[in-house]
Amino acid sequence: MGYSKNLAAGLFAMLFLAPAVLASDPDPLQDFCVADLDGRAVSVNGHPCKPMSEAGDDFLFSSKLAKAGNTSTPNGSAVTELDVAEWPGTNTLGVSMNRVDFAPGGTNPPHVHPRGTEIGMVMKGELLVGILGSLDSGNKLYSRVVRAGETFLIPRGLMHFQFNVGKTEAYMVVSFNSQNPGIVFVPLTLFGSNPPIPTPVLTKALRIEAGVVELLKSKFAGGS
């Protein structure tokens, strides 16, 4: 009898938790919901909608990714985002896109998208794409040089990077199954957080001297 009660309780817990485990961006309940980015309505997940009568064709079309980004940055790369903040028509639809341009030797440094799976295509040049598995995989690095016309897939929440291994400029276009996949740049998060992570925490975690930590913090001061 006790076994049956435990089994029933376990099945109930599984059914109760299943929606949370399987959740991603919620399904829309209307044809579209162009985001009212200036709206003051209460918003729980996403943005309030503009009236449909005010939604023009621009919610369907964008030319923002047609222009190359300026790669004169410390990383030698430029990310052009096309999420809900830049393309309000994606609101509630669970999709977004980015374009990333690379100078020769440029990198899109190790980062994580906490709310979205990424799929991408290299449009020009050749990029080393690296994906870091979790502890479950033994922190395995999966990497390959991906060339123009080839694609790659980044599972949600896994750390990854891209690096231009070619001698010319390169760029890729990626898409996400979230209107706002989020991004956590690992170096910037560790050494440029506000307020800063205490130096003793980083010296212990990274097994390096305090002077090295302070040097790295100086490199990322101000969120650069």
WOTA-V355282 format. One record per residue. N is the residue number from 1. PSI is psi in degrees with one decimal (NA if undefined). BURIAL is 1 if it has 24 or more other C-alpha atoms within 12 Angstrom, else 0. Layout:
N,PSI,BURIAL / N,PSI,BURIAL
This chain:
1,-44.6,0 / 2,-37.8,0 / 3,-42.1,0 / 4,-38.5,0 / 5,-41.3,0 / 6,-40.7,0 / 7,-43.9,0 / 8,-41.7,0 / 9,-39.5,0 / 10,-42.4,0 / 11,-39.8,0 / 12,-43.7,0 / 13,-41.3,0 / 14,-43.7,0 / 15,-36.9,0 / 16,-39.0,0 / 17,-17.5,0 / 18,-44.8,0 / 19,-37.6,0 / 20,-39.1,0 / 21,-37.8,0 / 22,-2.7,0 / 23,145.2,0 / 24,-146.8,1 / 25,138.9,1 / 26,153.4,0 / 27,142.5,0 / 28,153.7,0 / 29,14.8,0 / 30,169.5,0 / 31,-45.3,0 / 32,164.6,1 / 33,83.4,1 / 34,125.0,1 / 35,131.7,1 / 36,89.3,1 / 37,-19.7,0 / 38,1.1,0 / 39,151.5,0 / 40,10.2,0 / 41,152.3,0 / 42,131.6,0 / 43,126.8,0 / 44,-44.7,0 / 45,98.2,0 / 46,-159.0,1 / 47,154.6,1 / 48,158.9,1 / 49,143.5,1 / 50,154.0,0 / 51,141.1,0 / 52,-28.6,0 / 53,-18.6,0 / 54,-1.0,0 / 55,110.4,0 / 56,-174.4,0 / 57,-18.7,0 / 58,-16.2,0 / 59,-18.1,1 / 60,-22.3,0 / 61,145.3,0 / 62,143.1,0 / 63,11.4,0 / 64,-36.8,0 / 65,-3.1,1 / 66,-18.1,0 / 67,133.3,0 / 68,145.4,1 / 69,163.7,1 / 70,112.6,0 / 71,12.0,1 / 72,65.8,0 / 73,165.8,0 / 74,-31.4,0 / 75,-9.1,1 / 76,28.5,1 / 77,164.1,1 / 78,128.7,1 / 79,122.4,1 / 80,110.6,1 / 81,146.8,1 / 82,60.0,1 / 83,-166.8,1 / 84,-28.6,1 / 85,-27.2,1 / 86,-21.9,1 / 87,82.8,1 / 88,-20.7,1 / 89,-18.2,1 / 90,-8.4,1 / 91,129.0,1 / 92,-3.3,1 / 93,-9.8,1 / 94,30.3,1 / 95,153.9,1 / 96,169.0,1 / 97,157.5,1 / 98,153.2,1 / 99,135.6,1 / 100,120.9,1 / 101,145.3,1 / 102,131.6,1 / 103,163.4,1 / 104,128.5,1 / 105,1.9,1 / 106,155.2,1 / 107,148.5,1 / 108,99.6,1 / 109,165.5,1 / 110,128.1,1 / 111,171.8,1 / 112,141.4,1 / 113,103.1,1 / 114,-18.4,1 / 115,13.4,1 / 116,142.7,1 / 117,143.3,1 / 118,137.0,1 / 119,135.6,1 / 120,162.8,1 / 121,131.7,1 / 122,122.3,1 / 123,-28.1,1 / 124,138.8,1 / 125,-158.1,1 / 126,130.2,1 / 127,136.1,1 / 128,117.8,1 / 129,123.5,1 / 130,135.8,1 / 131,127.8,1 / 132,118.3,1 / 133,165.2,0 / 134,-176.5,0 / 135,-27.9,0 / 136,-30.1,0 / 137,4.0,0 / 138,27.6,0 / 139,38.9,0 / 140,139.2,0 / 141,120.0,0 / 142,120.2,1 / 143,152.0,0 / 144,147.1,0 / 145,120.3,0 / 146,126.6,1 / 147,169.2,1 / 148,131.2,0 / 149,-10.0,0 / 150,159.8,0 / 151,164.8,1 / 152,163.3,1 / 153,131.1,1 / 154,110.3,1 / 155,147.4,1 / 156,131.8,1 / 157,-4.9,1 / 158,140.8,1 / 159,142.3,1 / 160,169.9,1 / 161,163.6,1 / 162,145.9,1 / 163,129.0,1 / 164,107.5,1 / 165,-2.6,1 / 166,177.6,1 / 167,0.6,0 / 168,171.9,0 / 169,152.6,1 / 170,158.6,1 / 171,157.0,1 / 172,158.8,1 / 173,130.8,1 / 174,155.1,1 / 175,158.5,1 / 176,153.9,1 / 177,41.6,1 / 178,143.6,1 / 179,-15.0,1 / 180,78.3,1 / 181,-17.9,1 / 182,160.5,1 / 183,136.6,1 / 184,104.0,1 / 185,119.2,1 / 186,-52.6,0 / 187,-43.8,1 / 188,-39.3,1 / 189,-41.6,1 / 190,-40.5,1 / 191,-3.9,1 / 192,19.4,1 / 193,161.9,1 / 194,109.7,0 / 195,165.1,0 / 196,149.0,0 / 197,133.6,0 / 198,135.4,0 / 199,-41.8,1 / 200,-31.5,0 / 201,-45.8,0 / 202,-36.9,1 / 203,-38.6,0 / 204,-45.7,0 / 205,-40.3,0 / 206,-7.8,0 / 207,45.9,0 / 208,168.1,0 / 209,155.5,0 / 210,-36.3,0 / 211,-35.8,0 / 212,-41.2,0 / 213,-45.5,1 / 214,-37.3,0 / 215,-45.6,0 / 216,-38.6,1 / 217,-37.8,1 / 218,-29.7,0 / 219,-27.2,0 / 220,13.5,1 / 221,136.5,0 / 222,9.6,0 / 223,20.0,0 / 224,NA,0
